[in-house]
Amino acid sequence: MSEWMVLVIAVIYLLALFFIAFQSEKYFARFSNNGFVYALSLMVYCTAWTFYGSVGYASTDGINFLAIYTGPLITIPFWWLVLRKMVRVTKTMRISSIADFISIRYGKNGRLGTLVAVACFVGIIPYIALQLKAIDNSVSIISEQISFDSSVFIVILLTVFAILFGARNVDANQRKPGLISAIAFESLVKLFAFLSVGVFVVYGLFNGWFDLFSQAAEKLDMNQLSTLSGDGDFADWFFISLVSAIAFLLLPRQFQVGSVEAGKEEHILTAMRVAPIYLLLINLFVVPIAFAGLILSPDSNSDFQVLSLPLLSGNGLLAMFVFLGGFSAATSMILVSTTALSTMMSNYVFIPLILKSKKEEAAERTDYHNILLFWRRISIVIIMLLAFSYFKFLTSKESLVSIGIISFIAVAQLAPAFFGGLYWKRANNKAATAAIISGLSIWFLFLVLPNIALELSDIFHNALFEAPNNIVTAFTEHMGLSRTSASIIMSLMANVLLYVYFSLATNQSAKEVNQAELFVDIYKYSKSYDSSVAWRGTAYFPDIKSLLNQFIGKDRTDTVLDRYARRHGIDWDANPKVDARVISYAERVLTGIIGPSSARIMVSNVVEEEEIGLNDVLNILQESQEALRLNRELQLKSQQLAKATEKLTSANAKLQEFSDLKNEFLYTVTHELRTPITSIRAMAELLEDHAEMPNEERAQFVGNIIYEAERMTKLISNVLDLEKFESGNQQLERAALDLKILIKEEVQALNPLIGNRNIEVKTEINSHLEPVFADEERIRQVITNLLSNAVKYCDQNEGLILITAYCQDDYVKVNVSNNGSGIKQEDISNIFDKFYQVKHQSVKKPTGHGLGLAICKNIIEMHKGKIGVELAYGMVRFSFSLPVYRK
Amino acid sequence: MKKKVLIVDDEPNIVMSLEYLMRKNEFEVFIARNGAEALELLSGKVPDLILLDIMMPDVDGYEICLIVKQNPRLIHTKVVFLSAKSKITDIEKGYDLGADLYITKPFSTRALLKSVNELLTD
């Protein structure tokens, strides 16, 4: 097979991949958005390093190769806690890369993002170079003759496809279902390829596991291969596991597929079940193949035994499949890594530079959409170019595995800032910066500088360049560790210590406090993120819209804004002025495209924004407290108003009642006047009409007329009296008054009224009765009234009237009882009302008009006394009491 | 044959005046000083006319009017209210109960006599 043939097959494979991507983008929901695809896409973790390098590692160091899987495997149970939180934060904050994540967490700090982007860039370029190397080596192994250097073509091919897959859309935050489907497909290809070669080796080249292992036991030094020998090996195993577990989540490509491209959080649960099985399967045949390689072709490059063994036995088709498996492992890593890195580089390195250098001009431009795509594509080209140069520079000294580990350790330096930021609110920007810089410095000193120096010493044949390598070697030997373990422990220790120290020793800015709160308590905020952002400023809708237009195009701008308007029930046309929530939303949309700090700068061009300091936050709090207070006062006022209204209503009702009473009183008075007038008029007419009337009858009629006239006079004077009392116009002429004498006089005056009726009158008056301070005429009126009532209402046949008077406390009490049955219990409460008797009395009144008792009540009350009536011992007892006279 | 008139009122001087007036005009006069007495008299006599006060202590004039008008035996008995109650609603109530005439107090004996004669010759 010629190299051309291999290249053609590679192109066909990539086109098929693109077809899959294109198809699944069309049927997005049906295919790529499920847990299984998510799980497979996470297996982009297994690169050409795994595919080819594991066997190489196993051939030299035995089962130590498993370390890069044991780390992720052991930590899978924690994914539901950690990975889910990462996904939630990423989705909520519209994060598009790990640089975004760390930058946004530490107060949307652009410089920190740039640092992370550069760290990833530096750490991953060799890793991509490693993939290129793997592809190049595999091409040369599978090709029968080597006629030209195919690596240039391969790099160009991969660059084109990387742009096609990763940088077609401008919104880096927009999910790329096509890419994910392609990656998932590649994960299946590499798994089946590796399983195929494994089965071929164990059952084709050997007669099963037993045969293979017994031959290996015979011919190989098993001690070296299958056990952990010595302390250093165990330390390696431990530390590599540690950084692998971190790398599985934080490598730019892993963050891309694990967090940015995640669909539903439930998919993580599927991944937690699928991932261990996948990792187990892909490692199942590593040791057998390594043994087989060592037995059958000990001289071949141990990194490529999976390819050499089928070729050796003349199975070209299997070799081609295996080549495609390795190719898929390498391409999937390259595609996702370049996508992730190009987003970071353009957002954190290129765009900020452009915006800073010509801010005025940039604000005027309207074709950001194209500029962004351009820079993202440029980033991919630069990454591929650098990786290619590195690959060309790379000598065959280093195995696939060691380069991979160096990348892992670089990325591990982000772990303290990343996980600290996710779980520790106190952690701040300065701490994160110090931690990452210190860790990376040690990583560079231990792992990069010595290698570069060694390469240079080879080129320039100068022993001086070997010095860094010798120093590091001496140091690690002194520690009793391998260089890998020593670099991991030193870099992470410095990293974590500085991180903790600076977090505790320095303070956060108000914005950082806000972000820390959001990240750490993301579950609390993720549903109400829009309203919880403390971001002030005002802007006009057309400005926001044209800003978004520039970056994401008109269609997507409309979609995005429509969705927001629908969700929040906003009518853009009705209210062109937008609030902080909308601004914040627009900023997050832009964050997904150009990164947070650039988004801030762009948004601040159209927003009259104010930074929020601690004072502002306090002011906002005070304002809301003030509003609360005002609200409370308002409530109080309206309550008072309601009370006042109530009072007014009842006062009005009372007035109405008074008015009704007055009308009724007038009606009753006129009614009472009609009766005597009727008699007078009738009799007067009869007298006039009947001249023949005998004198006796005439005298009776005239007498009656006079009687009725007196009755009228009395009624009128009573009404006038009452009016005087009630209006308060009646003046009392008060003096010391002896009730004893008064009562005796009035009892004497009863005799004519009683006449010949059988009424017994008894008086019991205390001889030491004290005088009262009263108006004699008025009190006499009261006593007369009560006595005449008693005469009227006492028993008609055996009348009894009892008058008693005595001192009680500071009052003189007078009781007038009669044995009549004229008053019922239910009358008692009303008996002092005006005209009460007119309506309810059952025995015809001899005289009076129902005003007497009302007048009595008025008089007694004017004297600050009390008047009442009760039924006791079969008698009706009226009583009044007046205050004793004091000088 | 003399026409029979029943006078129902609790004011002695009014009763006295009406009695004198009706006797002088050839009526046979019966007198009740309250509602109960009136009902008792009506159970035996069938007067041609009742001069009826309304406000009385026990049974009031409205009730008596209602009883008279519902009793077929008294179908030809005319009821004339003589009352101090002068509100329109009181007068309407009187006519609603079937009264033939409602005269408010104070009244003129001459006008009363004229109205009564007209009523009885109808």
Interface residues (C-beta under 8 A of the other chain):
Chain A: Y667 T670 H671 R674 T675 I677 T678 S679 I680 R681 A682 M683 E685 L686 D689 H690 E697 N704 Y707 E708 Q841 S842 V843 K844
Chain B: D10 E11 N13 I14 M16 S17 L18 Y20 L21 K24 R33 N34 P57 D58 A84 K85 S86 K87 T104 K105 P106 F107 S108 T109 R110
